[in-house]
């Protein structure tokens, strides 16, 4: 594994994983302010002094002094060297290691040094004397304080200004070529960035990793970016995150825009939680980076067709990463830069407030294409919306949208449920799950008890399978009906409904008729499995709460063994709940 390759792998590991999740497998962390705190795994302590910063992606123990990033944690915890720790993490996160020869950080340090000098060279060129770069940015309405904050630079029109500067420093041409700072033609070297405003790209550790250049005249391409290097991969970075991350944490949402100027202009207008995706389609790694700071993301891409397509791709990636995504619809093809300069901060924040949730936005786009005044148009609409609703992870969310669409299209909820869920066993199981998870737990328990009774009546072979969970029958009427059913049970014989009716009073008979008429009676095996899963999950959650309450009252000094025992049980319960 070469040094450059090692750095890329480490950067990718850090972009894919969250140190809180990795540390949390070993250390019982509790949220304290912006950080997470627990007992240090590297020395014995009774009072927690081990702190993990999700924002900075580092750990620190104020007791023994251990500190570092996620690689260092894995290395120290498992007594591994740097290579072994890196390879273990790479394997866990599915990152391919092509070269097995591991080098040092020397090359990376050299690149950072060159990039820093380049940034300073362009920065001085921008501010030392009047030039086209200054004039261009002044025309775009950006003030000097903001320009300095982002380290904006200027590449003049000369062919070799940067080249001559670095040759004077003794830098080799090969290094400048690799970083995309110069090009070569017929034994002549010339600057890659010429007659451009230069935007240094800075990572969250404050290091310059690459550059973007915006043509001042009619030069092509309009935007020129650094190539990928051992320290710079577009998929692992977001422009402006070094300045925006604290504000993102404070505001608890991030705004993702397309371009450098959008980030800079919003920042100048007091909206400091915006980042840009470096001119590429949003990547999984970039989504994971954002999620370290917030779950809430607002996409504010350009209002043109290309911006719309990029927004749709970005929404899906962020949604898969577990983010709650909304989109700002900037009208008339304007980008956030144009909008905020014309209408101001408050108007832009109103767009943020009124941002459209992912599913609503997708449905609205489909609605625009279909003639909702005709039957054919409504059918086309349903067909296109169905795949979107099928992907919803929350049954409650799916049900809410089905109700909404049913009202709009005048198509019955039942028909829409069948269209979305289908008639397969899996779909029916999902329907049962929807009904088992209503907002009110009382209703959920009632439905569960009624469903179990219906199953026992349909097939008496289910009675022995349900008996171990008889404690679930807490509603008096259901409890009485259950007792009568079990008393009437005979192996290889179905329950006699008439005898059951004769054995219960009038009130319970009304309940029984409700069960017989209104409770689902199809795909019984799947329904039974869902019911038992529901019971087990409820018991796990009940035990989880019970243990948490015990631990909160336990004396750490006296009952250390008990704490460890309960904590281990808590971890095992968490794992079971995640795997359900």
Buried (B, 14 or more C-beta within 10 A) or exposed (E): BBBBBBBBBBBBBBBBBBBBEBBBEBBBBEEEEEBBBBBBBBEEBEEBBBBBBBBBBBBBBEBEEBBBBBBBBBBBBEEBEBBBBBBBBBEEEEBEBEEEEBBEEEBBEBBBBBBEBBBBBBBEBBBEEEBBBBEBBEEBBBEEEBBEBBBBBBBBBEEBBBBEBBBEEEBEBEBBBBBBBBEEEEEEBBBBBBBBBBBBBBBBEEBBBBBBBBBBEEBEEEBBBBEBBBBBBBBBBBBBBBBBBBBBBEBEBBBBBBBBBBBBBBBBBEBBBBBBBBEEEBBBBBBBBBBBBBBBBBBBBBBBEEBBEBBBEBBBBBBEBEBBBBBBBBEEEBBBBBBBBEEEEEEBBEBBEEBBBBBBBBBEEBBEEBEEEEEEBBEBBBEBBBEBBBEBEEBEEBBEBBEEBBEEBEBEEEEBBEBBBBEEBEBBBBBBEBBBBBEEEEEBBBBBBBBBBBBBBBBBBBBEBBEEBEEBBEBEBBBBBBBBBBEBBEEEEBBEEEEBBEBBEEEBBEBBEEBBEEBBBEBBEBBBBBBBBBBBBBBBEEEBEEBEEBBEEBEEEEBEEBBEEBBEEBBEBEEEEEEE
